[in-house]
Amino acid sequence: MIIPEKLKIGDKIGIISTARKITMEELNPAIKTLESWGLKVVLGINLFQEDNQFSGTVEQRTADLQSMIDDNSIKAILCARGGYGTVQIIDAINFTNLKKNSKWIVGYSDVSVLHSHLNNLGIASLHATMPINFESNTKESLSSLKNSLFGNLNSIECKAHPLNKFGKIEGDIVGGNLSILYSLLGSQSDIDTTDKILFIEDLDEYLYHIDRMMMNLKRNGMLVNLKGLIVGGMSDMNDNSIAFGKTAEQIILEYTKDYDFPICFGFPAGHLADNRCLRLGIHSLLEISENGVNLSQE
């Protein structure tokens, strides 16, 4: 796995959007925070373009990401926000320079497309908050991103959950947004979960959709050889007038009951104010016990 170099004071960090449009006003809090960390912010040329809901056309969004990848003075790339659109550009991106001159690519939600694709290319990335959220994030969320960018120890603790399955495991973390992982099945961006710790989270989904997606992950063999499962925020779930009868967490537990790997629920990552940074593709130590959960990443 190619692990990007840690950032240092004075480094340039790029901001682009692979998906939904954004305004300068929405970006200002994040820019101030990044500059307070000693970083120089460089905005994508097409960042404020608009094409209906998107941050520019497919060609413009592709050009911005490609430009940031090919510019060796840019040491990390932050995706401004999620929404939808990353999958529209993924096959047009040339990652050759990223393999030679690696840099952190950062984001979550729709950016899970990039995370999965990069993992298949053997390049580590950061599942973390994005500039659109900086103003509402907890200080712990932002400090975990800063620690990961600057190469400090990333350690995350959270409370015990009644559905947790205990265990202590080591392995690389892969994954991201469950809906995105589901949508990538069978494509060249579909991840290999064998001997990995899988992380999933989601937002604003119907409970029967969660069931459908977990069923599909199981039928595609993505659960059978896991070392462990981390379940982040399952936020603002929806139900029909006739209740599905289970929570998202109970659905996930149902589809993993035949396996003996450890599972933690309620992990602070995903569509949450307290969205901690996960180094995807990085060796990690996960301990789940009756006292709580501890994740440590070098």
BELQUILIN-V89058 format. One record per helix or strand. SS is the DSSP state (A for helix, B for strand). FROM is the first residue (numbers start at 1). TO is the last residue. If there is no record, write none. Layout:
ss=SS from=FROM to=TO
ss=SS from=FROM to=TO
This chain:
ss=B from=2 to=2
ss=B from=12 to=16
ss=B from=20 to=20
ss=A from=24 to=36
ss=B from=40 to=43
ss=B from=51 to=51
ss=B from=54 to=54
ss=A from=58 to=70
ss=B from=74 to=79
ss=A from=86 to=92
ss=A from=96 to=100
ss=B from=104 to=107
ss=A from=109 to=121
ss=B from=123 to=123
ss=B from=125 to=127
ss=A from=131 to=136
ss=A from=139 to=149
ss=B from=154 to=158
ss=B from=165 to=165
ss=B from=167 to=177
ss=A from=178 to=184
ss=B from=197 to=203
ss=B from=206 to=206
ss=A from=207 to=219
ss=B from=228 to=235
ss=B from=238 to=238
ss=A from=248 to=256
ss=B from=262 to=264
ss=B from=278 to=280
ss=B from=283 to=289
ss=B from=292 to=297
